[in-house]
Amino acid sequence: MAGEKTLKVTLARGIAGTRKDHRATVRGLGLKRTHHTVEVVDTPCTRGMINKVGYLLKVTEQ
């Protein structure tokens, strides 16, 4: 939608050896492999997901 703020999220570290719910959160953000980048709409829900697995991600604001 026009005017919605987006975030560029990149999976900076692999998910091997992480908790099962953290792997599910990464998949929920739409990330499939290391160095894969997606754009997500900046909502409280996606912010919570990013905060949960922030140690695996690199986030830039658009």
Sequence and secondary structure as in RCSB ss.txt:
>XXXX:A:sequence
MAGEKTLKVTLARGIAGTRKDHRATVRGLGLKRTHHTVEVVDTPCTRGMINKVGYLLKVTEQ
>XXXX:A:secstr
 TT  EEEEEE S  TTS HHHHHHHHHTT  STT EEEEE  HHHHHHHHHTGGGEEEEE 
